[in-house]
Amino acid sequence: MTQPTLFILYVDQPLASAAFYATLLGCEPVEAQETFAMFRLDSGVSLGLWSRHTVVPAPGAAAGGGELAFHVEDVDAVYRDWVARGLPILQQPAEMDFGRTFTAQDPDGHRLRVYRMARA
């Protein structure tokens, strides 16, 4: 079995969401259309943004049912940056059993978790 190479979020307006993610990820989409945009990430995985109005079959789940997670070294620095950018914060930075984390939200309601694993 191969590993996933593309994660897709269903969004209201792919071009608007692509602009948001371009500033968040620090890269431009490799494809940007009215119904679909895609980023190729340094990890080799791609992130797709597909219009929830044109997905076939139509999605049944609402945004927020999963998370995009970003591993970073300095959770608090990213938190300050995202607050300055105006991202809605769902969870303030906190220590949890797996490490330090906070959770924000993109314009479509998708959860964005930033974390640093606990040091052994």
C-alpha positions, -999 to 999 in steps of 0.1 A, spaced: 0 0 0 13 34 -8 13 64 15 -10 94 10 5 121 -12 -23 146 -12 -46 159 16 -77 178 5 -97 204 24 -132 213 12 -134 251 11 -159 278 1 -137 297 -22 -104 279 -33 -87 311 -46 -94 330 -13 -82 299 7 -51 297 -15 -42 333 -7 -46 325 31 -25 293 29 2 310 6 9 335 34 6 308 61 29 283 44 52 308 28 49 293 -7 26 298 -38 2 272 -51 13 251 -80 -23 252 -93 -50 278 -86 -84 278 -102 -119 288 -92 -127 252 -81 -94 239 -69 -59 250 -57 -29 229 -47 3 234 -28 33 211 -31 50 211 3 87 205 11 78 172 27 66 159 -7 30 158 4 5 182 -14 -24 202 1 -54 206 -21 -82 231 -16 -113 219 -34 -146 239 -37 -171 222 -14 -197 232 -40 -181 211 -68 -168 180 -50 -182 148 -64 -196 130 -44 -207 159 -22 -190 160 12 -210 150 42 -187 163 70 -184 199 81 -151 217 86 -134 212 119 -138 174 120 -101 170 116 -69 190 119 -38 200 99 -9 197 123 23 216 121 54 205 140 75 234 151 103 241 176 88 273 191 51 269 196 48 303 214 66 322 186 42 307 160 12 315 183 23 352 185 27 353 147 -7 338 140 -24 361 166 -8 391 148 -21 377 115 -56 376 130 -62 339 129 -90 328 153 -75 309 182 -94 279 195 -70 268 222 -43 289 238 -8 275 241 -8 247 266 12 217 278 -6 184 270 4 148 274 22 147 240 38 182 243 32 219 239 4 229 215 -22 255 204 -51 253 179 -62 280 155 -88 280 126 -86 288 89 -113 310 72 -133 279 64 -133 266 99 -106 239 95 -86 234 127 -48 241 125 -28 226 153 7 237 161 27 214 184 61 205 197 65 169 210 74 166 247 111 162 252 121 129 268 
